[in-house]
């Protein structure tokens, strides 16, 4: 799969109404750790078909960032059945992200 770019218009459908776990990366283009995490997210999306991998640009979607209390980026949230099951702040290696998805 590829990384889905999420905005306020498709968040409900792609994340909250998903029938599989969804990993959401809240990021910004000016954030160094976010840029380090980006290729890991892309790689994970290519290797994973049992979860959706999504990104939300907090500068373009401040409403979503506020709704989920994003104070630091990158923030990773895993959703299952519309509920947040895991949250992590800062860079994480791919194995940690996989664990987050599997524990959802």
Secondary structure as UniProt FT lines:
FT   STRAND          4..5
FT   TURN            8..10
FT   HELIX           12..16
FT   STRAND          21..27
FT   TURN            29..30
FT   HELIX           32..47
FT   STRAND          51..57
FT   TURN            58..60
FT   HELIX           62..67
FT   TURN            68..69
FT   STRAND          75..80
FT   TURN            81..82
FT   STRAND          83..89
FT   HELIX           94..102
//
